[in-house]
């Protein structure tokens, strides 16, 4: 994560917390804007063009916002990114904001890799078990990797817990090679 993305994320987190806004709502509104940004080559072309006047870019943002319905704070944040020529890093800034809010709210970010997809109930159960294990609230992202054969790999911060069949087989192989 770049230093400027972290700086913008901290500033947005400050606004969200000071105004007692719902961080999830702001995140979703900005994600909706990001979806529009990614699906419209014309929008990206205009917003990234340094010769296009900033006032017109903001007018386009306002027109788009009339359909998206972003809060004033979310709209202003996007306008700041446009004004400071940082809109190109929208995804990086949004990821930094999500991370910053999780840190401030005491939520552990966990990456969960399983051999097969889990249904919603399975995901919720696993998140609850991880929260119990880590003694924190958890925000999990789920990935699939069929090469695991079975089990799960958890990454909590910089710590990796490998409970996969592949991991067990690799450890057994190392033990046999060492003896």
Backbone bond lengths (Angstrom), bond angles and torsions (degrees), N, CA, C in turn:
res aa  C-N    CA-C-N  psi(-1)  N-CA   C-N-CA  omega(-1)  CA-C   N-CA-C  phi
1 X - - - 1.445 - - 1.526 108.22 -
2 X 1.311 115.77 131.99 1.462 119.44 -178.61 1.526 110.37 -75.42
3 X 1.319 114.65 159.27 1.466 120.44 -179.30 1.523 111.04 -63.31
4 X 1.334 117.12 -39.45 1.464 117.80 -178.18 1.527 111.10 -69.29
5 X 1.344 118.26 -34.96 1.471 120.26 178.25 1.524 110.02 -63.87
6 X 1.320 116.22 -42.22 1.470 120.37 178.19 1.524 110.53 -64.04
7 X 1.324 117.31 -38.57 1.463 121.63 -179.71 1.535 110.67 -64.96
8 X 1.332 116.93 -46.24 1.462 120.02 178.22 1.528 110.57 -65.00
9 X 1.320 117.13 -38.85 1.466 121.14 179.24 1.527 110.97 -63.46
10 X 1.329 116.50 -42.88 1.475 119.70 178.11 1.524 110.90 -62.95
11 X 1.326 116.43 -41.01 1.472 119.91 179.74 1.529 110.63 -63.29
12 X 1.324 117.28 -43.73 1.461 120.18 178.92 1.525 110.57 -66.10
13 X 1.320 117.36 -40.55 1.467 120.69 177.77 1.526 110.35 -61.79
14 X 1.327 117.15 -39.68 1.470 120.68 176.55 1.528 110.75 -58.93
15 X 1.327 116.46 -46.45 1.467 121.03 -179.57 1.528 110.17 -62.31
16 X 1.323 116.77 -46.18 1.469 121.22 -178.19 1.520 110.90 -60.45
17 X 1.323 116.81 -45.87 1.464 119.97 -177.43 1.528 112.41 -72.71
18 X 1.330 117.12 -40.78 1.468 120.06 -179.68 1.524 111.99 -66.47
19 X 1.335 116.92 -33.84 1.468 120.94 -179.75 1.533 111.70 -90.09
20 X 1.336 116.53 2.48 1.470 122.11 -179.72 1.528 111.49 55.41
21 X 1.338 115.47 44.19 1.458 121.02 178.47 1.520 109.76 -88.52
22 X 1.307 115.82 160.89 1.458 121.39 175.92 1.531 107.62 -83.20
23 X 1.316 116.67 112.85 1.470 121.41 -176.57 1.521 111.65 -60.51
24 X 1.326 117.51 -35.99 1.469 120.66 179.86 1.523 111.02 -65.20
25 X 1.323 116.49 -38.89 1.466 120.39 178.92 1.526 109.83 -64.97
26 X 1.323 116.71 -46.21 1.473 120.66 178.58 1.525 110.01 -61.48
27 X 1.333 116.99 -44.76 1.474 121.24 178.89 1.527 110.01 -59.12
28 X 1.328 117.46 -45.10 1.469 120.80 -179.88 1.522 111.63 -64.68
29 X 1.323 117.06 -39.73 1.465 120.06 178.13 1.525 110.64 -63.40
30 X 1.315 116.37 -43.04 1.466 119.99 179.08 1.524 110.88 -69.43
31 X 1.327 117.47 -33.80 1.466 120.49 175.21 1.526 110.71 -65.01
32 X 1.345 116.99 -37.87 1.465 120.24 176.34 1.525 110.49 -63.00
33 X 1.335 116.50 -41.88 1.462 119.32 176.46 1.528 109.87 -62.86
34 X 1.338 116.79 -43.23 1.470 120.79 179.81 1.525 110.78 -60.98
35 X 1.328 117.47 -37.80 1.465 120.56 178.22 1.529 110.01 -63.55
36 X 1.331 116.97 -42.97 1.465 120.56 176.91 1.527 110.18 -63.33
37 X 1.312 116.29 -41.10 1.467 123.27 178.52 1.532 110.15 -58.85
38 X 1.324 117.04 -44.89 1.467 120.90 -176.80 1.523 112.99 -74.12
39 X 1.321 117.31 -28.47 1.462 118.98 -176.85 1.522 113.21 -89.89
40 X 1.315 118.21 -10.58 1.461 120.82 -177.05 1.529 111.24 -117.35
41 X 1.316 114.85 102.43 1.467 119.54 177.59 1.527 110.38 -62.96
42 X 1.331 116.89 -35.12 1.461 120.63 179.44 1.518 112.39 -63.90
43 X 1.326 115.89 -40.67 1.465 120.61 178.07 1.526 110.34 -63.04
44 X 1.318 116.20 -45.91 1.470 119.83 178.82 1.526 110.51 -62.40
45 X 1.314 116.04 -42.22 1.471 120.28 -178.71 1.530 111.20 -60.02
46 X 1.322 116.60 -44.90 1.471 120.80 -179.46 1.524 110.53 -67.86
47 X 1.340 117.22 -48.93 1.462 120.30 -175.77 1.525 112.71 -67.58
48 X 1.320 117.27 -26.59 1.467 120.31 -179.13 1.525 112.90 -90.79
49 X 1.324 117.42 -10.64 1.463 121.93 -177.91 1.533 109.83 -77.84
50 X 1.344 117.58 112.41 1.467 119.88 -177.92 1.532 112.99 -68.92
51 X 1.335 118.07 -16.93 1.461 120.02 -179.90 1.528 112.25 -87.03
52 X 1.314 117.00 -12.31 1.469 121.46 179.14 1.525 107.98 -79.20
53 X 1.329 119.14 127.31 1.472 121.45 -176.17 1.536 112.70 -59.87
54 X 1.321 115.22 137.19 1.464 121.69 -178.71 1.528 110.59 -58.86
55 X 1.329 117.42 -38.61 1.466 120.55 -179.07 1.524 110.84 -59.64
56 X 1.335 116.40 -39.29 1.464 119.88 178.99 1.531 110.93 -71.61
57 X 1.328 116.76 -35.13 1.463 119.68 176.54 1.526 110.06 -62.38
58 X 1.322 116.45 -42.93 1.468 120.93 179.92 1.528 110.06 -67.24
59 X 1.327 117.56 -36.44 1.469 120.51 176.61 1.529 110.16 -63.13
60 X 1.325 116.71 -39.77 1.471 120.71 176.69 1.526 109.93 -65.85
61 X 1.324 116.22 -41.20 1.469 120.40 176.30 1.527 110.22 -57.98
62 X 1.330 117.11 -44.86 1.462 120.67 -179.08 1.528 111.54 -64.35
63 X 1.318 115.96 -38.73 1.470 119.54 177.89 1.534 109.64 -64.92
64 X 1.318 116.82 -43.68 1.464 120.94 177.49 1.525 110.25 -63.99
65 X 1.324 116.10 -39.71 1.463 119.98 -179.06 1.527 112.24 -65.85
66 X 1.320 117.64 -26.04 1.464 119.12 177.09 1.529 110.43 -63.49
67 X 1.334 116.76 -25.24 1.471 120.80 175.57 1.521 111.98 -91.34
68 X 1.331 117.41 -34.53 1.467 120.81 -176.84 1.525 112.63 -80.46
69 X 1.316 117.22 -34.08 1.459 121.04 179.52 1.521 114.19 72.13
70 X 1.322 116.66 37.33 1.465 119.60 176.71 1.523 109.81 -68.60
71 X 1.317 116.00 151.77 1.462 120.97 173.85 1.529 108.60 -65.74
72 X 1.318 115.63 164.25 1.463 120.09 178.99 1.527 110.61 -59.63
73 X 1.335 116.66 -39.05 1.466 120.39 -178.77 1.529 111.31 -66.00
74 X 1.328 117.40 -42.78 1.467 120.44 179.18 1.526 110.16 -66.15
75 X 1.319 116.68 -43.11 1.463 121.17 178.41 1.522 110.54 -61.19
76 X 1.340 116.32 -44.93 1.462 120.18 179.91 1.521 111.26 -63.34
77 X 1.322 116.63 -36.48 1.460 119.88 179.38 1.529 110.61 -63.82
78 X 1.325 116.58 -44.95 1.468 119.89 177.63 1.530 109.56 -62.47
79 X 1.325 116.99 -40.02 1.472 120.56 178.61 1.525 110.80 -61.82
80 X 1.327 117.37 -39.00 1.471 120.70 177.44 1.529 109.82 -63.24
81 X 1.333 117.10 -43.25 1.471 119.72 177.84 1.530 110.58 -60.49
82 X 1.314 116.52 -40.08 1.468 120.63 178.48 1.526 109.94 -66.60
83 X 1.332 116.99 -48.44 1.469 121.25 -178.00 1.522 112.82 -60.95
84 X 1.318 116.84 -34.25 1.464 120.93 -178.02 1.526 112.97 -97.18
85 X 1.328 116.43 13.89 1.473 122.43 178.64 1.529 111.95 53.94
86 X 1.330 116.01 43.25 1.467 121.75 178.19 1.524 112.21 -117.16
87 X 1.320 117.24 6.67 1.462 120.48 -177.22 1.530 111.18 -63.30
88 X 1.329 117.34 -24.37 1.466 120.56 178.33 1.529 111.88 -61.72
89 X 1.319 116.93 -23.36 1.468 121.77 -177.00 1.528 111.65 -102.74
90 X 1.318 116.93 25.67 1.465 121.63 -176.33 1.525 112.10 -52.66
91 X 1.319 118.16 -49.11 1.470 120.75 -177.71 1.523 111.73 -62.01
92 X 1.313 116.33 -42.34 1.462 120.60 179.76 1.530 110.93 -64.60
93 X 1.326 116.58 -41.17 1.464 120.59 179.62 1.529 110.30 -67.02
94 X 1.331 117.63 -40.21 1.469 120.20 179.11 1.526 111.28 -66.21
95 X 1.328 117.32 -38.92 1.469 120.12 176.28 1.526 110.24 -64.48
96 X 1.321 116.67 -40.27 1.466 120.70 178.49 1.528 110.66 -65.94
97 X 1.330 117.27 -37.49 1.469 121.03 177.95 1.530 110.51 -64.75
98 X 1.324 116.39 -45.31 1.471 120.04 178.79 1.527 109.82 -58.77
99 X 1.328 116.60 -44.57 1.462 121.06 179.25 1.535 110.79 -64.16
100 X 1.311 117.24 -45.51 1.471 121.97 -179.37 1.525 111.26 -60.18
101 X 1.328 116.97 -44.22 1.469 119.97 179.50 1.524 110.44 -65.86
102 X 1.317 117.62 -40.02 1.464 119.91 178.09 1.522 111.16 -61.79
103 X 1.323 117.00 -42.16 1.466 120.71 178.48 1.526 109.74 -62.23
104 X 1.317 116.85 -47.98 1.466 120.56 -177.08 1.526 112.71 -66.46
105 X 1.327 116.89 -30.01 1.464 120.46 -178.58 1.527 112.41 -94.39
106 X 1.337 116.62 2.84 1.461 120.33 177.86 1.513 113.68 71.36
107 X 1.318 116.43 34.53 1.462 121.59 -179.54 1.528 108.40 -105.19
108 X 1.341 116.04 127.12 1.464 120.75 178.04 1.524 109.40 -83.22
109 X 1.324 115.77 132.09 1.460 120.61 174.93 1.519 107.84 -88.60
110 X 1.324 115.83 125.33 1.457 121.34 -175.89 1.519 108.88 -125.83
111 X 1.323 115.77 133.47 1.453 121.62 173.19 1.524 107.42 -102.02
112 X 1.325 116.30 125.03 1.461 122.19 -177.39 1.522 108.11 -116.55
113 X 1.328 116.36 122.60 1.457 121.06 177.24 1.519 108.21 -116.93
114 X 1.330 115.63 124.91 1.463 121.39 179.53 1.523 109.49 -123.60
115 X 1.329 115.17 161.22 1.459 119.96 179.28 1.527 111.20 -72.72
116 X 1.320 115.99 -31.26 1.464 121.37 -177.53 1.523 108.81 -132.30
117 X 1.320 116.16 156.50 1.464 119.04 -179.93 1.525 110.27 -67.43
118 X 1.323 114.91 147.80 1.458 121.77 177.65 1.524 108.81 -105.30
119 X 1.326 116.37 143.67 1.462 118.51 173.58 1.529 108.34 -75.25
120 X 1.311 116.48 173.60 1.467 121.03 -175.29 1.523 111.60 -58.78
121 X 1.330 117.22 -41.88 1.465 120.58 179.71 1.527 110.61 -64.06
122 X 1.329 116.79 -41.09 1.464 120.90 177.70 1.515 111.92 -62.80
123 X 1.316 116.35 -39.45 1.468 120.86 177.99 1.526 110.77 -64.78
124 X 1.332 115.89 -45.00 1.465 119.94 -179.77 1.525 111.00 -63.85
125 X 1.335 116.69 -42.16 1.468 120.35 179.14 1.525 110.73 -62.43
126 X 1.334 116.32 -44.10 1.462 120.25 -179.77 1.526 110.64 -65.34
127 X 1.334 117.50 -42.01 1.470 120.40 177.05 1.523 110.87 -60.03
128 X 1.330 116.93 -41.30 1.470 120.55 179.66 1.524 110.68 -63.99
129 X 1.330 117.43 -40.61 1.468 120.77 178.89 1.526 111.20 -67.07
130 X 1.334 116.73 -38.35 1.466 120.29 178.21 1.529 109.72 -66.90
131 X 1.331 117.21 -41.66 1.466 121.16 178.66 1.524 110.08 -61.34
132 X 1.322 116.45 -40.42 1.465 120.85 177.79 1.531 110.44 -64.95
133 X 1.319 116.26 -41.04 1.459 121.71 -178.93 1.533 111.53 -67.18
134 X 1.335 116.79 -41.66 1.468 120.80 -175.56 1.522 112.69 -91.11
135 X 1.314 117.56 -10.44 1.476 123.00 -178.89 1.533 111.75 60.61
136 X 1.337 116.02 31.18 1.466 121.49 176.64 1.520 108.76 -138.57
137 X 1.332 115.04 167.21 1.462 118.90 169.56 1.520 106.87 -73.52
138 X 1.331 116.39 152.18 1.460 120.65 -171.45 1.526 110.63 -127.84
139 X 1.329 115.05 139.29 1.458 122.51 168.92 1.526 105.92 -119.81
140 X 1.326 116.18 109.01 1.466 120.22 -173.69 1.522 111.22 -105.19
141 X 1.327 114.89 141.42 1.459 121.28 168.87 1.517 106.24 -113.84
142 X 1.317 115.84 135.15 1.457 121.48 -173.72 1.521 110.85 -108.17
143 X 1.344 114.58 139.78 1.460 122.21 178.70 1.526 107.88 -134.31
144 X 1.315 116.02 157.02 1.460 121.44 176.28 1.520 109.45 -116.32
145 X 1.327 115.20 141.74 1.458 121.78 175.53 1.523 107.03 -148.62
146 X 1.325 116.59 101.15 1.465 120.83 -175.55 1.521 112.52 -64.93
147 X 1.330 117.93 -17.29 1.469 119.88 179.36 1.531 112.00 -71.26
148 X 1.334 118.01 -10.32 1.469 120.45 177.91 1.523 111.26 -70.42
149 X 1.329 117.15 -22.41 1.460 125.15 -178.72 1.528 112.44 72.38
150 X 1.294 118.43 -34.67 1.463 123.45 179.81 1.509 108.54 175.73
151 X 1.325 117.03 170.42 1.458 120.48 178.71 1.511 112.15 82.79
152 X 1.330 114.65 -161.25 1.460 120.36 -173.57 1.526 110.28 -149.25
153 X 1.329 116.09 148.66 1.465 122.66 171.49 1.524 106.44 -118.59
154 X 1.333 115.96 126.99 1.460 121.91 178.20 1.513 109.20 -112.42
155 X 1.322 116.35 136.82 1.454 120.54 170.59 1.516 107.10 -120.87
156 X 1.332 115.20 113.61 1.459 122.91 178.58 1.517 105.92 -114.22
157 X 1.340 116.17 106.25 1.458 119.31 -174.14 1.521 108.72 63.57
158 X 1.331 116.75 -124.56 1.463 120.17 179.79 1.525 112.09 -98.91
159 X 1.334 117.44 3.65 1.461 121.42 -178.90 1.522 110.09 -96.81
160 X 1.337 116.17 131.20 1.460 121.85 179.16 1.522 108.89 -113.08
161 X 1.327 115.45 128.76 1.461 122.72 174.74 1.520 106.90 -110.01
162 X 1.326 116.62 113.12 1.461 120.98 -177.18 1.522 109.61 -104.28
163 X 1.312 116.38 102.04 1.458 122.06 176.62 1.512 110.81 -110.55
164 X 1.324 116.35 27.09 1.462 120.19 -178.13 1.522 110.84 -86.78
165 X 1.311 115.72 156.78 1.466 121.00 175.64 1.526 109.12 -62.90
166 X 1.317 117.18 -41.64 1.466 120.78 178.27 1.525 110.52 -58.54
167 X 1.332 116.95 -43.89 1.464 121.15 178.96 1.515 111.88 -63.16
168 X 1.326 116.46 -42.15 1.469 120.15 178.42 1.521 110.96 -63.49
169 X 1.336 116.41 -42.76 1.468 119.95 178.75 1.527 110.95 -63.36
170 X 1.324 117.08 -40.88 1.469 120.52 178.53 1.525 111.30 -64.02
171 X 1.348 117.11 -40.81 1.470 119.93 178.13 1.524 111.00 -66.44
172 X 1.322 117.22 -39.29 1.466 121.26 177.65 1.526 110.01 -63.95
173 X 1.307 117.01 -41.74 1.468 122.27 178.20 1.531 110.43 -60.59
174 X 1.352 116.88 -43.35 1.466 121.14 178.76 1.529 111.16 -64.43
175 X 1.334 116.60 -40.41 1.468 120.20 178.93 1.522 111.01 -64.29
176 X 1.322 116.58 -42.25 1.465 120.35 179.98 1.527 111.07 -66.84
177 X 1.323 116.52 -38.06 1.463 120.49 179.65 1.525 110.95 -68.80
178 X 1.335 117.07 -30.63 1.465 121.09 -178.38 1.524 112.34 -78.30
179 X 1.336 117.60 -21.84 1.471 118.80 -176.86 1.500 113.85 -93.06
